[in-house]
Amino acid sequence: MVKYVCFMCEKRISEEMMGKRVRCPYCGSKILFKGRSKPTTVKAV
Ligand SMILES: [Zn+2]
């Protein structure tokens, strides 16, 4: 199953949750990226 990660709130969103509208059901952001096992995050050293 393809899961997306919200760019704004970083929650994982399944396709079922989005339906046909590509946007975050939590915060309404339209900026999502496809998350694999781990979302790409940058941690400060
Ligand atoms: Zn969100």
N, CA, C, O and the ligand as a Tripos MOL2 file, in Angstrom:
@<TRIPOS>MOLECULE
protein
  181   179    46     0     0
PROTEIN
NO_CHARGES

@<TRIPOS>ATOM
      1 N           0.8460   -1.1980    0.0000 N.3       1 MET1
      2 CA          0.0000    0.0000    0.0000 C.3       1 MET1
      3 C           0.8780    1.2450    0.0000 C.2       1 MET1
      4 O           1.8440    1.3510    0.7560 O.2       1 MET1
      5 N           0.5250    2.1550   -0.8460 N.am      2 VAL2
      6 CA          1.2940    3.3840   -0.9020 C.3       2 VAL2
      7 C           0.8350    4.3190    0.2080 C.2       2 VAL2
      8 O          -0.3560    4.5830    0.3750 O.2       2 VAL2
      9 N           1.7740    4.7910    0.9300 N.am      3 LYS3
     10 CA          1.4250    5.7500    1.9620 C.3       3 LYS3
     11 C           2.1360    7.0600    1.6950 C.2       3 LYS3
     12 O           3.2390    7.1110    1.1500 O.2       3 LYS3
     13 N           1.4670    8.0940    2.0970 N.am      4 TYR4
     14 CA          2.0410    9.4110    1.9070 C.3       4 TYR4
     15 C           2.3490   10.0200    3.2570 C.2       4 TYR4
     16 O           1.7930    9.6330    4.2840 O.2       4 TYR4
     17 N           3.2270   10.9580    3.2260 N.am      5 VAL5
     18 CA          3.5590   11.6710    4.4490 C.3       5 VAL5
     19 C           3.3190   13.1510    4.2160 C.2       5 VAL5
     20 O           3.7620   13.7230    3.2200 O.2       5 VAL5
     21 N           2.6220   13.7470    5.1390 N.am      6 CYS6
     22 CA          2.3400   15.1670    5.0160 C.3       6 CYS6
     23 C           3.6040   15.9720    5.2710 C.2       6 CYS6
     24 O           4.3530   15.7230    6.2160 O.2       6 CYS6
     25 N           3.8080   16.9260    4.4100 N.am      7 PHE7
     26 CA          5.0040   17.7480    4.5410 C.3       7 PHE7
     27 C           4.8920   18.6750    5.7410 C.2       7 PHE7
     28 O           5.8970   19.0390    6.3520 O.2       7 PHE7
     29 N           3.6720   19.0510    6.0720 N.am      8 MET8
     30 CA          3.4720   20.0300    7.1320 C.3       8 MET8
     31 C           3.4520   19.3850    8.5170 C.2       8 MET8
     32 O           4.2000   19.7830    9.4110 O.2       8 MET8
     33 N           2.5880   18.3900    8.6790 N.am      9 CYS9
     34 CA          2.4450   17.8150   10.0210 C.3       9 CYS9
     35 C           3.1230   16.4550   10.1450 C.2       9 CYS9
     36 O           3.1530   15.8650   11.2250 O.2       9 CYS9
     37 N           3.6680   15.9610    9.0330 N.am     10 GLU10
     38 CA          4.4480   14.7310    9.0270 C.3      10 GLU10
     39 C           3.6610   13.5060    9.4590 C.2      10 GLU10
     40 O           4.2380   12.5330    9.9440 O.2      10 GLU10
     41 N           2.3540   13.5490    9.2870 N.am     11 LYS11
     42 CA          1.5680   12.3720    9.5940 C.3      11 LYS11
     43 C           1.4790   11.4850    8.3640 C.2      11 LYS11
     44 O           1.5350   11.9530    7.2270 O.2      11 LYS11
     45 N           1.3410   10.2150    8.6190 N.am     12 ARG12
     46 CA          1.2360    9.2880    7.4940 C.3      12 ARG12
     47 C          -0.2060    9.1910    7.0470 C.2      12 ARG12
     48 O          -1.1280    9.0990    7.8570 O.2      12 ARG12
     49 N          -0.3730    9.2120    5.7700 N.am     13 ILE13
     50 CA         -1.7100    9.2090    5.2100 C.3      13 ILE13
     51 C          -1.8040    8.1070    4.1630 C.2      13 ILE13
     52 O          -0.9770    8.0240    3.2540 O.2      13 ILE13
     53 N          -2.8100    7.2750    4.3010 N.am     14 SER14
     54 CA         -3.0090    6.2480    3.2950 C.3      14 SER14
     55 C          -3.8770    6.7990    2.1720 C.2      14 SER14
     56 O          -4.5590    7.8110    2.3290 O.2      14 SER14
     57 N          -3.8350    6.1180    1.0520 N.am     15 GLU15
     58 CA         -4.6380    6.5750   -0.0850 C.3      15 GLU15
     59 C          -6.1190    6.5630    0.2460 C.2      15 GLU15
     60 O          -6.8800    7.4070   -0.2290 O.2      15 GLU15
     61 N          -6.5200    5.6090    1.0580 N.am     16 GLU16
     62 CA         -7.9290    5.5170    1.4250 C.3      16 GLU16
     63 C          -8.3820    6.7530    2.1910 C.2      16 GLU16
     64 O          -9.5120    7.2150    2.0320 O.2      16 GLU16
     65 N          -7.5150    7.2670    2.9980 N.am     17 MET17
     66 CA         -7.8760    8.4300    3.8040 C.3      17 MET17
     67 C          -8.0260    9.6760    2.9430 C.2      17 MET17
     68 O          -8.8300   10.5630    3.2280 O.2      17 MET17
     69 N          -7.2400    9.7140    1.8980 N.am     18 MET18
     70 CA         -7.3020   10.8980    1.0470 C.3      18 MET18
     71 C          -8.4690   10.8300    0.0770 C.2      18 MET18
     72 O          -9.0780   11.8470   -0.2570 O.2      18 MET18
     73 N          -8.7740    9.6120   -0.3700 N.am     19 GLY19
     74 CA         -9.7670    9.4990   -1.4190 C.3      19 GLY19
     75 C          -9.1840   10.0330   -2.7070 C.2      19 GLY19
     76 O          -8.0410    9.7240   -3.0450 O.2      19 GLY19
     77 N          -9.9340   10.8120   -3.4150 N.am     20 LYS20
     78 CA         -9.4310   11.3570   -4.6630 C.3      20 LYS20
     79 C          -8.7700   12.7010   -4.4740 C.2      20 LYS20
     80 O          -8.0600   13.1910   -5.3530 O.2      20 LYS20
     81 N          -9.0030   13.2790   -3.3470 N.am     21 ARG21
     82 CA         -8.3760   14.5760   -3.1000 C.3      21 ARG21
     83 C          -7.0160   14.3650   -2.4680 C.2      21 ARG21
     84 O          -6.8800   13.7330   -1.4210 O.2      21 ARG21
     85 N          -6.0380   14.9000   -3.1200 N.am     22 VAL22
     86 CA         -4.7010   14.7650   -2.5630 C.3      22 VAL22
     87 C          -4.4550   15.9000   -1.6020 C.2      22 VAL22
     88 O          -3.9840   16.9770   -1.9670 O.2      22 VAL22
     89 N          -4.7880   15.6230   -0.3760 N.am     23 ARG23
     90 CA         -4.4060   16.5790    0.6560 C.3      23 ARG23
     91 C          -4.5160   15.9230    2.0170 C.2      23 ARG23
     92 O          -5.2020   14.9170    2.2010 O.2      23 ARG23
     93 N          -3.8310   16.5170    2.9460 N.am     24 CYS24
     94 CA         -3.7580   15.9380    4.2750 C.3      24 CYS24
     95 C          -5.0880   16.1070    5.0090 C.2      24 CYS24
     96 O          -5.5890   17.2250    5.1260 O.2      24 CYS24
     97 N          -5.6640   15.0130    5.5010 N.am     25 PRO25
     98 CA         -6.9220   15.1080    6.2410 C.3      25 PRO25
     99 C          -6.7420   15.7180    7.6350 C.2      25 PRO25
    100 O          -7.7190   16.0790    8.2920 O.2      25 PRO25
    101 N          -5.5200   15.8260    8.0660 N.am     26 TYR26
    102 CA         -5.2600   16.3580    9.4070 C.3      26 TYR26
    103 C          -5.1500   17.8740    9.3970 C.2      26 TYR26
    104 O          -5.8120   18.5670   10.1690 O.2      26 TYR26
    105 N          -4.3060   18.3720    8.5120 N.am     27 CYS27
    106 CA         -4.0530   19.8140    8.5250 C.3      27 CYS27
    107 C          -4.4850   20.4980    7.2290 C.2      27 CYS27
    108 O          -4.4580   21.7240    7.1310 O.2      27 CYS27
    109 N          -4.8830   19.6990    6.2340 N.am     28 GLY28
    110 CA         -5.3620   20.3020    4.9980 C.3      28 GLY28
    111 C          -4.2630   20.6760    4.0270 C.2      28 GLY28
    112 O          -4.5250   21.2860    2.9910 O.2      28 GLY28
    113 N          -3.0460   20.3190    4.3540 N.am     29 SER29
    114 CA         -1.9530   20.6450    3.4580 C.3      29 SER29
    115 C          -2.0480   19.8580    2.1640 C.2      29 SER29
    116 O          -2.4500   18.6940    2.1590 O.2      29 SER29
    117 N          -1.6810   20.4920    1.0840 N.am     30 LYS30
    118 CA         -1.6770   19.7800   -0.1870 C.3      30 LYS30
    119 C          -0.2810   19.3090   -0.5450 C.2      30 LYS30
    120 O          -0.0550   18.7270   -1.6060 O.2      30 LYS30
    121 N           0.6240   19.5630    0.3330 N.am     31 ILE31
    122 CA          1.9980   19.1470    0.0640 C.3      31 ILE31
    123 C           2.2670   17.8170    0.7440 C.2      31 ILE31
    124 O           2.4440   17.7390    1.9600 O.2      31 ILE31
    125 N           2.2920   16.7770   -0.0720 N.am     32 LEU32
    126 CA          2.5360   15.4470    0.4610 C.3      32 LEU32
    127 C           3.6640   14.8080   -0.3260 C.2      32 LEU32
    128 O           3.9020   15.1460   -1.4850 O.2      32 LEU32
    129 N           4.3400   13.9010    0.3030 N.am     33 PHE33
    130 CA          5.3140   13.1390   -0.4610 C.3      33 PHE33
    131 C           5.1370   11.6690   -0.1600 C.2      33 PHE33
    132 O           4.6240   11.2900    0.8920 O.2      33 PHE33
    133 N           5.5620   10.8610   -1.0840 N.am     34 LYS34
    134 CA          5.4170    9.4340   -0.8940 C.3      34 LYS34
    135 C           6.4280    8.9420    0.1260 C.2      34 LYS34
    136 O           7.6350    9.1420   -0.0110 O.2      34 LYS34
    137 N           5.9030    8.3000    1.1400 N.am     35 GLY35
    138 CA          6.7890    7.7950    2.1640 C.3      35 GLY35
    139 C           7.0570    6.3240    1.9410 C.2      35 GLY35
    140 O           6.1340    5.5540    1.6770 O.2      35 GLY35
    141 N           8.2860    5.9380    2.0430 N.am     36 ARG36
    142 CA          8.6180    4.5170    1.9760 C.3      36 ARG36
    143 C           8.6840    4.0070    3.4120 C.2      36 ARG36
    144 O           7.7900    4.2880    4.2100 O.2      36 ARG36
    145 N           9.6940    3.2900    3.7350 N.am     37 SER37
    146 CA          9.7910    2.8240    5.1050 C.3      37 SER37
    147 C          10.0380    4.0040    6.0370 C.2      37 SER37
    148 O           9.5290    4.0540    7.1570 O.2      37 SER37
    149 N          10.8270    4.9450    5.5490 N.am     38 LYS38
    150 CA         11.0840    6.1290    6.3570 C.3      38 LYS38
    151 C          10.9510    7.3710    5.5040 C.2      38 LYS38
    152 O          11.4280    7.3970    4.3690 O.2      38 LYS38
    153 N          10.3260    8.3760    6.0190 N.am     39 PRO39
    154 CA         10.3070    9.6500    5.2960 C.3      39 PRO39
    155 C          11.6860   10.2810    5.3540 C.2      39 PRO39
    156 O          12.4560   10.0700    6.2920 O.2      39 PRO39
    157 N          11.9680   11.0460    4.3420 N.am     40 THR40
    158 CA         13.2680   11.6970    4.3110 C.3      40 THR40
    159 C          13.2740   12.8900    5.2450 C.2      40 THR40
    160 O          12.5930   13.8920    5.0250 O.2      40 THR40
    161 N          14.0510   12.7490    6.2760 N.am     41 THR41
    162 CA         14.1300   13.8580    7.2070 C.3      41 THR41
    163 C          15.5810   14.2540    7.4090 C.2      41 THR41
    164 O          16.4960   13.4400    7.2800 O.2      41 THR41
    165 N          15.7560   15.4680    7.7140 N.am     42 VAL42
    166 CA         17.1120   15.9440    7.9610 C.3      42 VAL42
    167 C          17.2300   16.2700    9.4410 C.2      42 VAL42
    168 O          16.4980   17.1000    9.9820 O.2      42 VAL42
    169 N          18.1400   15.6160   10.0530 N.am     43 LYS43
    170 CA         18.3290   15.8880   11.4760 C.3      43 LYS43
    171 C          19.5490   16.7650   11.6810 C.2      43 LYS43
    172 O          20.5880   16.5910   11.0460 O.2      43 LYS43
    173 N          19.3920   17.6670   12.5470 N.am     44 ALA44
    174 CA         20.5210   18.5310   12.8750 C.3      44 ALA44
    175 C          21.5480   17.7210   13.6530 C.2      44 ALA44
    176 O          21.2010   16.9500   14.5490 O.2      44 ALA44
    177 N          22.7730   17.9000   13.3100 N.am     45 VAL45
    178 CA         23.8390   17.1520   13.9850 C.3      45 VAL45
    179 C          24.1680   17.8080   15.3180 C.2      45 VAL45
    180 O          25.0410   17.3310   16.0420 O.2      45 VAL45
    181 ZN         -0.8330   17.4220    7.4760 Zn       46 ZN46
@<TRIPOS>BOND
     1     1     2 1
     2     2     3 1
     3     3     4 2
     4     3     5 am
     5     5     6 1
     6     6     7 1
     7     7     8 2
     8     7     9 am
     9     9    10 1
    10    10    11 1
    11    11    12 2
    12    11    13 am
    13    13    14 1
    14    14    15 1
    15    15    16 2
    16    15    17 am
    17    17    18 1
    18    18    19 1
    19    19    20 2
    20    19    21 am
    21    21    22 1
    22    22    23 1
    23    23    24 2
    24    23    25 am
    25    25    26 1
    26    26    27 1
    27    27    28 2
    28    27    29 am
    29    29    30 1
    30    30    31 1
    31    31    32 2
    32    31    33 am
    33    33    34 1
    34    34    35 1
    35    35    36 2
    36    35    37 am
    37    37    38 1
    38    38    39 1
    39    39    40 2
    40    39    41 am
    41    41    42 1
    42    42    43 1
    43    43    44 2
    44    43    45 am
    45    45    46 1
    46    46    47 1
    47    47    48 2
    48    47    49 am
    49    49    50 1
    50    50    51 1
    51    51    52 2
    52    51    53 am
    53    53    54 1
    54    54    55 1
    55    55    56 2
    56    55    57 am
    57    57    58 1
    58    58    59 1
    59    59    60 2
    60    59    61 am
    61    61    62 1
    62    62    63 1
    63    63    64 2
    64    63    65 am
    65    65    66 1
    66    66    67 1
    67    67    68 2
    68    67    69 am
    69    69    70 1
    70    70    71 1
    71    71    72 2
    72    71    73 am
    73    73    74 1
    74    74    75 1
    75    75    76 2
    76    75    77 am
    77    77    78 1
    78    78    79 1
    79    79    80 2
    80    79    81 am
    81    81    82 1
    82    82    83 1
    83    83    84 2
    84    83    85 am
    85    85    86 1
    86    86    87 1
    87    87    88 2
    88    87    89 am
    89    89    90 1
    90    90    91 1
    91    91    92 2
    92    91    93 am
    93    93    94 1
    94    94    95 1
    95    95    96 2
    96    95    97 am
    97    97    98 1
    98    98    99 1
    99    99   100 2
   100    99   101 am
   101   101   102 1
   102   102   103 1
   103   103   104 2
   104   103   105 am
   105   105   106 1
   106   106   107 1
   107   107   108 2
   108   107   109 am
   109   109   110 1
   110   110   111 1
   111   111   112 2
   112   111   113 am
   113   113   114 1
   114   114   115 1
   115   115   116 2
   116   115   117 am
   117   117   118 1
   118   118   119 1
   119   119   120 2
   120   119   121 am
   121   121   122 1
   122   122   123 1
   123   123   124 2
   124   123   125 am
   125   125   126 1
   126   126   127 1
   127   127   128 2
   128   127   129 am
   129   129   130 1
   130   130   131 1
   131   131   132 2
   132   131   133 am
   133   133   134 1
   134   134   135 1
   135   135   136 2
   136   135   137 am
   137   137   138 1
   138   138   139 1
   139   139   140 2
   140   139   141 am
   141   141   142 1
   142   142   143 1
   143   143   144 2
   144   143   145 am
   145   145   146 1
   146   146   147 1
   147   147   148 2
   148   147   149 am
   149   149   150 1
   150   150   151 1
   151   151   152 2
   152   151   153 am
   153   153   154 1
   154   154   155 1
   155   155   156 2
   156   155   157 am
   157   157   158 1
   158   158   159 1
   159   159   160 2
   160   159   161 am
   161   161   162 1
   162   162   163 1
   163   163   164 2
   164   163   165 am
   165   165   166 1
   166   166   167 1
   167   167   168 2
   168   167   169 am
   169   169   170 1
   170   170   171 1
   171   171   172 2
   172   171   173 am
   173   173   174 1
   174   174   175 1
   175   175   176 2
   176   175   177 am
   177   177   178 1
   178   178   179 1
   179   179   180 2
@<TRIPOS>SUBSTRUCTURE
     1 MET1         2 RESIDUE 1 A MET
     2 VAL2         6 RESIDUE 1 A VAL
     3 LYS3        10 RESIDUE 1 A LYS
     4 TYR4        14 RESIDUE 1 A TYR
     5 VAL5        18 RESIDUE 1 A VAL
     6 CYS6        22 RESIDUE 1 A CYS
     7 PHE7        26 RESIDUE 1 A PHE
     8 MET8        30 RESIDUE 1 A MET
     9 CYS9        34 RESIDUE 1 A CYS
    10 GLU10       38 RESIDUE 1 A GLU
    11 LYS11       42 RESIDUE 1 A LYS
    12 ARG12       46 RESIDUE 1 A ARG
    13 ILE13       50 RESIDUE 1 A ILE
    14 SER14       54 RESIDUE 1 A SER
    15 GLU15       58 RESIDUE 1 A GLU
    16 GLU16       62 RESIDUE 1 A GLU
    17 MET17       66 RESIDUE 1 A MET
    18 MET18       70 RESIDUE 1 A MET
    19 GLY19       74 RESIDUE 1 A GLY
    20 LYS20       78 RESIDUE 1 A LYS
    21 ARG21       82 RESIDUE 1 A ARG
    22 VAL22       86 RESIDUE 1 A VAL
    23 ARG23       90 RESIDUE 1 A ARG
    24 CYS24       94 RESIDUE 1 A CYS
    25 PRO25       98 RESIDUE 1 A PRO
    26 TYR26      102 RESIDUE 1 A TYR
    27 CYS27      106 RESIDUE 1 A CYS
    28 GLY28      110 RESIDUE 1 A GLY
    29 SER29      114 RESIDUE 1 A SER
    30 LYS30      118 RESIDUE 1 A LYS
    31 ILE31      122 RESIDUE 1 A ILE
    32 LEU32      126 RESIDUE 1 A LEU
    33 PHE33      130 RESIDUE 1 A PHE
    34 LYS34      134 RESIDUE 1 A LYS
    35 GLY35      138 RESIDUE 1 A GLY
    36 ARG36      142 RESIDUE 1 A ARG
    37 SER37      146 RESIDUE 1 A SER
    38 LYS38      150 RESIDUE 1 A LYS
    39 PRO39      154 RESIDUE 1 A PRO
    40 THR40      158 RESIDUE 1 A THR
    41 THR41      162 RESIDUE 1 A THR
    42 VAL42      166 RESIDUE 1 A VAL
    43 LYS43      170 RESIDUE 1 A LYS
    44 ALA44      174 RESIDUE 1 A ALA
    45 VAL45      178 RESIDUE 1 A VAL
    46 ZN46       181 GROUP 0 **** ****
